[in-house]
Each structure stands twice: as structure tokens, then as C-alpha cells.
Amino acid sequence: MTIIETRQLGYHIGDRRILDGISFAVRQGEYLAVVGPNGAGKTTLVRCLGRILRDWTGEVLLSGRSLRRYRQRQLGALLSYVPQATYRPLPFTVEEFVMMGRYPHLAAFGLPRASDRGAVQLALEATETGHLRHRTLATLSGGERQMVFLAAALAQAPRLLLLDEPSTFLDYRHQAQVNRILRQVNSSSGTAIITVHHDVNHAIDCAHRVLALKEGKLFFLGDTADFLEPGRAEALYDIGFCRSANTPGGRVRLLPEDPA
């Protein structure tokens, strides 16, 4: 079943077209990685899908219904959006913030039930942020804050999870942890995932399919194996790549060549 679909999606700022005629669909349980060079429109795309940006052209359908027609609470029950790391001062404790992810499911008067508290606890455990539950977000490092944003999205229990470079500011261990969490959520609950990746190797490791943008246009949409075909990444990033399979499991790695 298709969870989200775009038809000739466009977005522009003044005379500058950020997205130009983007059409694709993602099925329930699918993991799609969005890649491309800086300025390609990746962040704009997921912000349109999450209705953070609203003045797009074309169509976006969520579960077969126009994204514009959903009330915010209805939308929150279906999708969750994790932005790039932010340093906005938020006067909430970690536990309070993660509980906010439960807002589409809260009972009358917004009082959390045992199921809501259980979902928050599971999200804190999955992201290893339980020890931070009484800290305010303003006191956290950028990496800690990013893990808490992910915890809030998991507590929300969406059918579609949108993430914009979720590994920003994370060290290698926590990058691997985020990738593991997303793969587990995708496989165990069937949550569809669309993630912006700046690292194509992370994208290849996690995703079923790759969507590549270049200069606001759809450059490639297909399986990760097809994305690895010689010449494809080179044309996307305008740089040479070496391909190495000398890794655990024989997974192919793209290594950028020295332009000099």
C-alpha cells in the first residue's frame, strides 16, 4: 500500500525553483534514502512532505488523501518529522519533550495514559537517552539533542517517519546507533522511512531505494544496487569515485577520488 506519493511536486522562492516536477511514491514498510549535492533540494523535499512548507505546487498524497486536507492532529497520527539539529532554546525536560510526541494519541484533556508513558519509556531506551530524562533540552549537546528529537518521533508511533540528516553532530557510535534504530523500526513495525543522507554509504547501508536530486530535479530513483552502477554517483556529484568491496559482508563503498 502506498503511504505517500508526489505528483509533479514543485517549490520555488521568488524566481528560483528549488524543486521542479518531482514525482515518486513510497509504500508502507519501505525505506527511501534521499541523496544529492548541497543545494539540490533535499531538505526542501522532506519539509514539503512533512507540511513544514505549505506553498508547493503539484500534489502530495498521504494515504491517498491530499496532504493539505489533514488537520494537524490527524497528520501527527500518520507522520513524524525529525529536522536537522537545532539550537533553538526549548524550555522542556527531555521527558516532557518526548511525551509531546504522543500528542496525536493523548486522551481528552491531554492527560497521558499508561500506554503513552510506556511509549515514551521505550523511545528513551531505544535512543539511550533515559539518563537525560530530567535534563532540559537547553543543557544538552547537539548530538544529545538530536537523539532526543529521534526519541520524540519514535514515541509518536507514526506510519511514516521523515528525517533530515539525522546523524548530524553525532559521533561514529551514535551514527551507527541511529542507523540501527531506523532499520529496526522499519523492519519490525513496517514504518515507512524517508531520510535525507549526506553520506551515500549510510544511504546504501540502510535503504531499499535511493532518490537522488540534482539542481532541484529528480536525477535518479531506484534500487541501491542500481545507484552503485559506474558513472551514476560521478554524474550526481561531479566528482570521481572509487568502489571498494573490501568491507565486512563485502558491501560496496563509494570513496571520493582526490580532484587534484
C-alpha positions in Angstrom: 0.0 0.0 0.0 1.3 3.4 -0.9 1.8 5.7 2.1 2.9 8.9 0.3 3.0 10.0 -3.3 4.1 13.2 -5.0 2.9 14.2 -8.5 4.9 17.0 -10.2 5.9 18.5 -6.8 7.4 21.9 -7.2 8.6 24.6 -4.9 10.1 28.0 -5.6 11.3 31.1 -3.8 10.8 34.1 -5.9 12.2 33.3 -9.4 14.4 30.4 -8.0 12.9 26.9 -8.4 14.1 24.7 -5.6 12.1 21.6 -6.6 11.0 21.0 -10.2 8.4 18.3 -11.1 9.3 15.7 -8.5 7.1 12.5 -8.8 7.6 9.4 -6.8 5.8 7.1 -4.3 6.8 5.2 -1.2 5.0 2.1 0.0 4.3 1.1 3.6 7.4 -0.6 5.1 9.8 0.9 2.5 13.0 2.8 3.4 13.9 5.6 0.9 17.2 7.5 1.1 17.3 11.0 -0.4 20.8 12.0 -1.6 22.4 14.7 -3.7 24.8 17.6 -3.6 24.4 20.6 -1.4 21.6 22.8 -2.6 19.9 20.0 -4.6 16.6 20.5 -2.7 16.8 17.5 -0.3 15.7 19.4 2.8 13.0 21.3 1.0 11.6 18.0 -0.2 11.2 16.4 3.2 9.8 19.7 4.6 7.1 19.7 1.9 6.3 16.1 2.7 6.0 16.9 6.4 3.9 20.1 5.6 6.5 22.2 7.3 6.5 24.1 4.0 3.0 24.5 2.6 3.1 26.6 -0.6 4.3 23.8 -3.0 2.8 23.2 -6.4 1.6 19.8 -7.7 0.2 17.2 -5.4 1.3 15.4 -2.3 -1.0 12.5 -1.3 -0.7 10.8 2.2 -2.6 7.5 2.3 -4.4 8.6 -0.8 -5.6 11.9 0.5 -4.3 15.4 -0.2 -1.7 16.4 2.4 -3.4 19.8 2.5 -6.6 18.4 3.8 -5.3 16.8 7.1 -5.9 18.5 10.4 -2.7 18.8 12.4 -3.7 16.1 14.9 -4.7 13.7 12.1 -1.4 14.4 10.4 0.5 13.7 13.6 -1.0 10.3 13.9 0.4 9.3 10.5 3.8 11.0 10.1 6.6 12.4 12.2 9.4 14.8 11.1 12.8 15.0 12.6 14.6 18.2 11.5 18.3 18.8 11.3 19.9 19.5 14.6 18.7 22.9 16.0 20.0 25.1 18.8 16.7 26.8 19.5 16.2 27.2 23.3 13.4 24.8 24.3 12.3 25.1 28.0 11.3 21.5 28.4 12.9 18.5 30.0 13.8 15.6 27.8 10.9 13.5 29.2 8.4 16.3 28.7 9.6 16.8 25.1 9.4 13.2 24.2 5.9 13.0 25.7 4.9 15.8 23.3 5.4 13.3 20.6 2.4 11.5 21.9 0.0 14.4 21.3 -1.9 12.7 18.5 -2.7 9.8 20.8 -3.5 11.6 24.0 -6.9 11.2 25.6 -9.3 14.1 26.4 -7.6 17.0 28.2 -4.2 15.8 27.0 -3.5 13.6 30.0 -1.0 10.8 29.3 -2.2 7.2 29.9 -0.1 4.2 30.8 0.3 3.4 27.1 1.7 6.9 26.5 4.1 6.6 29.3 5.1 3.2 28.1 5.8 4.5 24.6 7.9 7.3 26.0 9.9 4.8 28.1 10.5 2.6 25.1 11.7 5.5 22.9 14.1 6.7 25.6 15.5 3.2 25.9 15.9 2.8 22.2 17.8 6.0 21.9 19.7 5.5 25.1 18.5 8.9 26.4 16.8 7.7 29.6 19.5 9.1 31.8 18.8 12.5 30.4 15.1 12.5 31.1 15.2 15.2 33.8 17.6 17.5 31.9 16.3 20.5 29.9 17.0 20.5 26.2 19.0 23.7 26.5 21.6 21.9 28.6 22.2 19.1 26.0 24.9 18.8 23.4 23.9 18.9 19.7 24.3 15.2 19.4 22.2 14.5 22.6 19.5 16.9 21.4 19.4 15.1 18.1 18.9 11.7 19.8 16.1 13.2 21.9 14.3 14.5 18.7 14.5 11.0 17.3 13.1 9.6 20.6 10.1 12.0 20.3 9.5 10.8 16.8 9.6 7.2 17.8 7.2 7.8 20.7 4.8 9.3 18.2 4.5 5.9 16.5 3.9 7.2 13.0 3.3 5.2 9.8 5.8 7.5 8.0 9.0 8.8 9.5 10.7 11.8 7.8 14.2 12.6 8.8 16.6 15.4 7.6 20.2 14.2 8.1 19.5 12.5 11.5 23.2 11.8 12.1 24.2 15.5 12.2 26.6 16.2 15.2 26.7 12.5 16.2 29.9 10.6 16.7 30.5 7.3 14.9 29.0 5.1 17.6 25.8 7.2 17.7 25.6 7.4 13.9 25.7 3.6 13.9 23.1 3.5 16.6 20.7 5.8 14.6 21.1 3.6 11.5 20.4 0.5 13.6 17.3 2.1 15.2 15.9 3.1 11.9 16.4 -0.3 10.3 14.8 -1.9 13.3 11.8 0.4 13.3 11.4 -0.1 9.6 11.6 -3.9 9.7 9.7 -4.6 12.9 6.8 -2.2 12.7 6.6 -1.6 9.0 7.1 2.1 9.4 8.0 3.8 6.1 11.1 5.9 6.3 12.3 8.8 4.1 15.7 10.1 5.2 18.0 12.7 3.8 21.6 11.4 3.9 24.7 13.5 3.2 26.7 10.2 3.3 25.9 8.0 0.3 27.4 5.0 2.1 25.0 5.3 5.0 22.2 5.6 2.5 23.2 2.4 0.7 23.5 0.6 4.0 20.0 1.5 5.2 17.7 2.0 2.3 15.8 -0.2 -0.1 15.8 2.5 -2.7 17.6 5.8 -3.4 16.1 9.1 -4.6 18.8 11.4 -5.9 18.2 15.1 -6.5 20.4 17.5 -8.6 19.6 21.1 -9.1 16.0 20.6 -7.8 15.2 17.8 -10.3 14.8 14.1 -10.0 18.2 12.7 -11.1 17.7 9.0 -10.1 15.1 6.8 -8.4 15.7 3.1 -8.0 17.3 0.3 -6.0 20.5 0.9 -4.2 22.3 -1.6 -6.4 21.4 0.3 -9.5 22.6 3.5 -7.8 26.0 2.0 -7.5 26.4 1.4 -11.2 29.6 3.1 -12.5 29.1 6.7 -13.6 25.9 7.4 -11.7 27.3 8.8 -8.5 30.0 10.6 -10.5 27.4 12.4 -12.6 25.4 13.3 -9.5 28.2 14.8 -7.5 30.5 15.8 -10.4 33.5 14.0 -8.8 35.2 10.7 -9.4 34.6 7.7 -7.1 36.5 4.5 -6.4 34.4 1.5 -5.5 35.6 -0.8 -2.8 34.1 -4.1 -1.6 36.8 -4.8 1.0 34.4 -4.4 3.9 32.6 -6.7 6.3 30.0 -8.6 4.3 31.5 -7.4 1.0 29.4 -4.3 0.9 30.4 -1.8 -1.8 31.7 1.5 -0.6 32.0 4.7 -2.7 35.2 6.5 -2.0 35.6 10.0 -3.5 38.7 10.5 -5.5 41.1 13.4 -4.9 40.1 16.0 -7.5 43.7 17.1 -7.7 
